[in-house]
């Protein structure tokens, strides 16, 4: 199912008419596995009507890779294609085939080609400099290893300075989920977003005619489901030895966020742990978060960092499935009951808070906030924790909000605690003790607000956002 991606298609279509820096275009398309890179590239190429060559590198000897690619270029079977001793020979043979016609050449999973033969990139660089950039070709390099793909843009890469465009394909936005599960209630969609995020392939694995609970039992927990082996697929695709890294992901998924907690949970010495964490950050499996209230000039040296899983499905998997899956006698029905017992807290602390922060960012852009924010995040310290904080350092102005995913309307004491306790304590944590800062408040609720809460909010100009409004505003 191909949905959304309007801005990405607009960018790709612009390649057809560009003449700068040359008529030929060399473009990098990258993003995590399952995010839809291949579908996007092929859908776009097919829509253009331009002659297209598509080749996906596999983990195999470079000689076989070259023969398969040239077979695609000739439109013949691999056994009918010639063999080449080097990539440079292949490009020399291919260039005359281009002529003056516009062609699209999609080279998918190029990191596999570079792993099989490091000369792949330098040979492509020479071919681009000497032949391809003077043609009418659009060469699209695609890959799933995000960090490795980004290094192609860096100084020191053979292709540095050659790319005429780049596109980092992100997961779909929350609003697109209603296209996959058209009859689900908003709360179920938020829960689904907490479980799989906006990864198109994962959304296609969901049964839209079944409920979330039924999908938990029959899709997520089934041993025959594609979800069953997905974590191992992701880890083995990116890491040659994933065992220690998996232990770290498991520890973080179970609630360990500081170095001490992760070292204890993963049974890894603190001296070795930073190297593993750095690798997982490079792979975009985890991120180190800081309170948004830490000044930009102090963030590099701040010791308040906490590590979190960035991928929604891995976050869900290591929180709910991995701890019990290896147990003898694992029963999906019992697992569903255990998940349901804690799922509400999980959704509230992950997807709902993230969507509330996104709402604040959007509200700032559309001028629905009384000031323009520079950054959005949360705040934590030994004294207080605040779910949503939007801040403007230059104007010394901020908005602080609490997110409630409970099934009852938010009571007055929640807002009173935010106004009288949490906000003052957060201001005290600021470098200047909060002196001269102007503050605003907000509450986000799944189930609405009591009349007393609304009355107090009106008196203090507190922004109130219910789930239906959040869904509408983010749509």
Beta strands, then each sheet from edge to edge (+ up, - down):
strand 1: 25-30
strand 2: 51-56
strand 3: 103-108
strand 4: 137-143
strand 5: 165-168
strand 6: 286-289
strand 7: 306-309
strand 8: 375-380
strand 9: 385-392
strand 10: 397-404
strand 11: 438-445
strand 12: 463-466
sheet 1: 2+ 3+ 4+ 1+ 5+
sheet 2: 6+ 7-
sheet 3: 8+ 9- 10+ 11+ 12+
end
